Amino acid sequence: MQRFHILLLLLVACFASAVSAQTPAAAPKPDPEFKKFADHRVGHWTYEGEYKPGPLGPGGKVTGTSTYQMILGGFFVERRDTEKDAKGVESQDLALDGYDPVNKNFTTTEFGDDGGIYSGVFTLSGNTGTWSGKSISVAGKQYSFRGTTIYAADWMSSTNKGEVSSDGKTWVPFSEIKYTKVKPAPKK
């Protein structure tokens, strides 16, 4: 009789194990704030504008393209930029954007083909975003950045104005850039 109870107990344990293994846990979902903002940005954008003379050089006109795509289950956005300056010199960078639900801001880390790294945060209120962060060059020089991005009501264009500081105290104009979303996105 005792063997029967042990066998019954083992069968119940095996059955419960099999049933729980067949019930998958609900997959995590990206934060709704991130998804909403990311959905506006995903796609292909063009931009043109100007870098101002300052601690990073003489400045000048620039044009470029940005392509945004959702990655890693929709928790992050990958951005790839290709930019040309007035002399036709091309540069590229790669950025990964995410969302910090504790601080309620978007995060970004950008890697340039010159070895530079930028890390910053972006907050959004309606169609106006404010951003700030720091970059470190290959030579170890650090710069602070801050600025404002204003999106059109239809989210199909934006204007971006930025400032730069080499000491964290004195700020000078850095850039004025206008972005336009291209429809449809180019085929790869």
N, C-alpha and C positions, 0 to 999 in steps of 0.2 A: 504494500500500500504506500509506503514511504517513497519507493521508487516511482510510483505513478504520480505522486505530488511533485516530485523533483522534475520528472519528465514534462508534466503539465506546465510547471513554472518556466522551464527552459523553452518550451514551445511558445508560451505567451510572450516571453522576452524576445525571442526571435521574430515573432509576428510584429510586435511593437516596433522593433528596430527596422524591419523592412518597410512598414508604413511610414515611419518618420523619415526614412531615407528617400521616399518617393514624394514627399511634400517639400518642394524647394522654398527657401526663404525668399521673401519679396526682395527684388533687386533694388539697391539704393538708386535714388533719382537725384539729378542735379537740383540745386536750390532754385526755386521759381524766379527769384530776382536775377540770377545769373542767366537762366534760360531765356528770359524775356529780353535782356540786353544782348545776349549772344545772338539770338535769332535776328536782331536788327543788323548786326555787324557781319554775319556770315555772308560771303559772296566776294565779288571782285570789285575793287575800288581803284580809282585813279586819283592822283593828287598833284598839285602844283603850288608853289609858294616861294618863300625866301627865308634863308637863314641870315640873321643879322650879324654884323661884325661884332666880335667880342673875344672872350678868352679862348674860344675854340677855333678862331681864325677869321679871315676877312669876310666870310659870309658869301651870299650870292643866291641866284635863282636855282630852284630844283624842280624836277618832275619825277613822278614815280607811280608804281602800282603796288597795291596791297591785296593779298588774297587771304581771306579768313575761312577756316573750316573747323567744324566741331570734331573733337577727338576724345578718346578714352571715355566712351560711354556718355558723352555730352557734358562731362565735368570740366573740360578745358577747351579753349579755342587756340588753334595754331594760326599764327599770322606770318606770312612771308612777304617781305618788301624787296623791291628792286628800285633803286633810285639813281638818277643821273643829275650831276651838277651842270652848271652853265658851260663848262669845258667838255662835257660829254663823258666825264669819268663816272663809271658805274660802281655802286656799292650795293650790298645785300645784307639783310638781317633776318633773323628768325626770332619770334616771340611766342611765349606761352602765357595765356591769360586764364585766370581762375577766379574763384570767389571765396572770400573769407566770411562765413556766416556769423562769426563771433563779432568781428569789427564792422560788419555790413559794408564791405568795400570789395572792389575788384582788384586782383593782384596781377602784376605782369613782370615777367623776366624776359629780357631781350638780349640776344647774342649777335654781335656784328662781325662782318667779315674782316674787320680790322682788329679783332680780338677783344674789343670792348664789351662790357657787360652793364646792362641797365636793370635796376630793380626798383619797382615803385608800386603805388596804389592809386586807385581811381574811384571817386565817389560820384554818384549820379543823383540829381534832383530834377525830376521832370526831364527836360531835354538838355540840361546843362550839366556838364561834368567838370570836376576839378581833379587835377592830378599832381602828384609830386613823387620824386624819387631821386636816386643817386646813380651815377655811372662811374665806372672805373675803367681807365684805359689800360692798354698793355704795359705802358710805362709806369703804371701805378698812380697816375694822377686821378683825383676824384673831383667830380662836379655834382652839384645839386641842381635839380630842375623842378619847375612848377609851372602850372598853366591852367587854361580853361578850354574846354571843347564845347561848342554849341551845335546841337543837331537840329536840322530842319524838322518841321512838324511831321513830315512823312518819312523821316529817318533816311532819306536818300542822299543827303549831303551834310557836311559839317564844316565848321571853321575852327581852327586850333591856333591859339596864341600861347607861346611859352617864354619863360625866362630862365636864365642860367646864373649860377653863382659858383665861383671858385673857392670862396671862403665860408659860405653858408650865411653871410651877413649882407653882402652887397649884391644886389640883383640887377641884371641888365637884360634887355630884350634878347631873345634867342631865335624865335621863329614865328612866322605867320604862314599857315598852310590851309588850303581849301581841299577837301575831299569830296568826291562824287562817286556814288555807287553806280556801277555799270550793269545794265540789264540787257540781255541775259549774260551770265558769267561766261567767259571764254571756255571752249572745250579743250580738254587736255589731250 
